[in-house]
């Protein structure tokens, strides 16, 4: 019984509780280390600032938009930017700035939901395929290869031709299109992890396969998945804009950046502003997610921060 007391004291020092915490001062919490490294990454911080600003604008759209997204001004059709309409007006006299602000909601909503669908389908398929192998791996990955064989926009159009048009079907189609990217990444990560010593040790200790997968494999796959999510958000937003431009995504009355580009193409020579500002909004948000993804990759990849 006397020998158990030092063990308890040692455990107390390790977790850094009470007055002995300074002994573990060098052991930085993972999330604090991540935050410190990320804040030192100018590219990632720049991207995060763009994304965060867009998110705030989307949430506060009813409060900061000068007009309603469908509010028309018949005497102000196709006007250039002026003191009353900072981004000008479209062919119906609607304020372009207000429609861009409300359109940020559509782009972020479609991006987040469609990428969540892709992550759920693709990551689950890749984890199961890579960990269990055999015929499961063969069948699942061949299905992913078939999806990969089609260009993303053509596959999305084909899926929507079956499901029908609409914002919900657009999110499902985009999610299916980008699921193979998550499946391949998850499978490759699992294949490299399941042969490592800590996984083999867990098997020797008698842990079940599902428990090993949940406790030892999935946590080590999260970092590349998070980076892939940030990059997929940008491509999902571009795909949604393309579908809306073709008339397959949001209805014309909904203030989507892609549909705004589509409706303005007939008047681009007469008034280019209804096309310029939605295009810039798409470019800026996609750039923000790409920069954010680059920053996450630099911070989370141990090979890139080996000298940190």
Helices and strands as residue ranges (DSSP letters): H 2-15, G 18-24, H 30-39, H 42-59, H 61-64, H 96-132, H 134-148, H 152-163, H 167-193, H 197-204, H 209-212, I 213-217, H 218-245, H 257-264, G 265-267, H 273-300
